[in-house]
Amino acid sequence: MLSKKELKYFSSLLYKKYRDKEGKFIVEGKKLVLEGLESNYECEVIIATPEFLESQEEIFDSETLQNKRIEKLSDREFIKLTDTKNSQGILAVFSKKKEKINYSSRLIVGLENISDPGNLGTILRNCDWFGITEVILNDDCADLYSPKVVRSTMGSLFHLNVEEDKDFYNTINRLKINDYEILCADLTGENVFQCRLDKKKFVIVFSNEANGPSNKLLSLIDRRITIPKLGQAESLNVASASAVILAELCK
């Protein structure tokens, strides 16, 4: 049974300040919880409502949940731990991981100033879809472990090496020195469907949709690439654009 102190502690993880301080985050929903449990993330506790426990009894008999701490919580108390209106009635608390990306990977994705949680989560999901495991985030991206980002990844967070890099631009420069071709998505770039990459390893950086790549980033890149426009739309959503560009780069 959760104590009042524990309930208060876990509810604090809805806020970035406490997620950063404690190194933990909340994952909500049946699919995401199971994805997390099957990953190498450490789970501290699983919390579910009585209704969920009764209706999903077979889940709790599975090997995945053996030796896991499982707590039952009333609906009234459960909503204190969630930021959704229509919860499925299950969540889990996981410990963050300090990832270090594999610098020998053929393709690395960089994300600069992606401030919208939905866009960030969807881009990570796109990376997972195309088999890209190495992702670097700069400091001004949305919080990787916020409930909205975690939900938007649809479980892909648990399949990727995502490094929150306080030294983002120096890392990009180091990759360039180590024979990576540095690309960025930009409206003024060359046609992604026609460009031919000069090197065998490359980094593609997606930046803030409204402002585009920063001057600091532009000083480091080798090439800008874009999706050619055929209609009248001013721009593509950055998450949508990432799917198109990654599909082409992964061919």
N, C-alpha and C positions, 0 to 999 in steps of 0.2 A: 504494500500500500504506500502511495506517495504521501509524504509529509507535507504540511503547509509550506515548510521551508523549501522543499524540493520543487513544489508546484510554482512557487515564486521564482526560484532559480531557473527552471526550464522556460517559464514564460518570458524571462528577461532575454532569452536567446532570439526573440523576435526582433531585437534591436541590434544594429551593427556594432555599437559600442561594446555590448556584452559578448557578442559572437567573437569579436577580436580579442577581448580580454580573456575569455575562457577557452578559445580555440575549438568551439563546438557549434553545431547548427542543427536546425530542425528540418526533417524531411517528412512531408505529409502525403498521404494517399497510398493505397495498397500497392500499386505498381512500383512507385518510387521507393517505398520501404523495402520491398523484396529485391529490387535492383541493388540497393545499398547493401543489403545483407549478403548478397552474392558477390560483392566486390571486396577489395582489401581495405575498405574503410572500417574503422572500429566503431561498433554500435554500443552505446552506453545503456539505453533502455528503449523498450517498445511500449507505447501507451495506446490503449484502445478503449472504446466505449463498450458497455455491456452488450448493446445491440450488435456491434461488429463482431465481438467475440463469439456470440451465439450463431450468427449467420455465416461466419467464415471459420468455423471450428477446425476444418481440415488443414488450414494454413498452419495453425499452431501445433499440429502434430507432425509437421514436416521436419526433415533433418536441418533445413536452413535455420530454423528457430530453436534448435536444441541448445541448451545451456545459455540462452539469452534471457535477460531479465524482462519480464512482461508484467505490466501493471494495468489494472482496470480503473477507469476514471469515469465519473458521471458526465453526462452531456453538458451539464451546467459548468462543471469545472474544465472539461475538455476544451471548450471554446476559448478559454483563457490562453491556450497554447497554440492557437491557430489564427491566421489572418484571412481565412476564407469564410464565406457565408454558408456554403453547403458542403461541409466536411464529410468525408467518407467514414470518419470515426477511427482512423488509425494514423499514428505518426511515430517517428523514432528520432532519437537524438544521436548524432554521429560526431566523432572528432574530426576536425579539419586535418588535411594532409598538406605538408609543405613539399610540393612537387618540384622536381628539377627536370627540365625537359631533356630529351635525348638530342644532343647536338650533332649526331650523325644521321638524323632522319632526313629523307629526301625533301620533304615538304613540311614547313613550319608555318603556322598561322599566327600573325600578330594582330592584336586588337588595341586600337588607340582611341580613348575617350568615348567608348560605346556606353553611353549613359543610361539608355533605356533597358530595364531588366528583361523585358520580353525579347528585344533584339539580341541581347547578349546570349540569353538562353537558347534562342533559335539558331544563332550562328554556331554555338557549341554542338547543337544537335546535328546541324549540317556537316560539321567536321566529322562527327562520329559516323554519319551516313556514308561519307566518302572515304572512310578508313584513315582519316588524319588524326593522329593521337597527340601531337605536340602543339600546344597553344600557349602564347605569352600574352598577358594582359598588362597594360600600364596602370598607374595609380588612379587615373581618372575614369576608369570604367566603373560600371555599376558593381556593387558588392557581389562577388561570385557566389557567396553562400546565403544571399537573401532568399526568403521563401519564394518570391516571384521568379528569380533567376533559376532556382533549383527546379521549380515546377516547369518552367519553359524548356528546360533541357530534356524533359521526359525520360530522365534516367541516364542520359548521355554523360552527365557530369562524372558518373562512376566509371566510365570507360576511357577517360582521357587523362593525360598529364597536363594540367593547367597550372602554369606558374604565374602568380601575381608578382610582377617584377618591378620593384622600386627603381631599378636601374635600367629601365626599358630601352632607352635610346642607346645607351652604351652596349647593351646586349645586342641590339640590331647591328651596331657598328662592328662588334666582335664577330658576329655571324658573317658580315660582309668581308672582313679580313680573312675569315676561314673559308673563303671561296663560295659563299652563298650569294646568289643573285637576289637583290632586294627589290620587290615589286610592291606597288601600292595601288589600290583601287581609287580612281579619280575620274571625274567627268571629262577631263581634258586629255585622258590617256589614249593610247593606241588600242585598236580593236583587239579584244582578247581572243577572238576567233581566228585572227590572222597572225598574231605575234608568235615568234619562235624564240624560245628561251636559249640563252647562250651557255648556260651552265647546267650541270646535272642536279644541283641542289638549289632550292630557292625558298624565300620567305615571302608570303603575301600578307600585306597589312591592310586591314579594313579600319576605316576611321569614322568619326562622328558624322552622321548623315547630314546634319544641317551645316556643319562647318568644314567638312572635308579634312584631308590630311593637314597636319600642322606644318609650319615652316621648318621646325626642327626635324620632323620626319622627312620632309622633302629634301633636306640637305644630305640625307643618307641614302636615298633610294637610287636604284639603277634605272628603273623604268616605271612609268605609270601605265596602267591598263584600264580599259573601260568596256562596258557593254554598249554597242552601238544603238542609238535611239532611232526608232522607226515612226513613232507616233508623236503626240503632243505633250505627254507627261513631262513634268519638270525634272523628276528624278525617280529612281527606284529606291524602295526601302532597302536599307543596308543589309538586312537579313536575307531578303529576296535576292539582292545582287550577289551576296556571298555564295548562295546556292548555285547560281549560274556560273560564276567565275571558278568556283572549286570543281564543278563538273567538268569544265573545259581543261583546267590545269591537271586534273587527275586522269585524263584520257591516256 
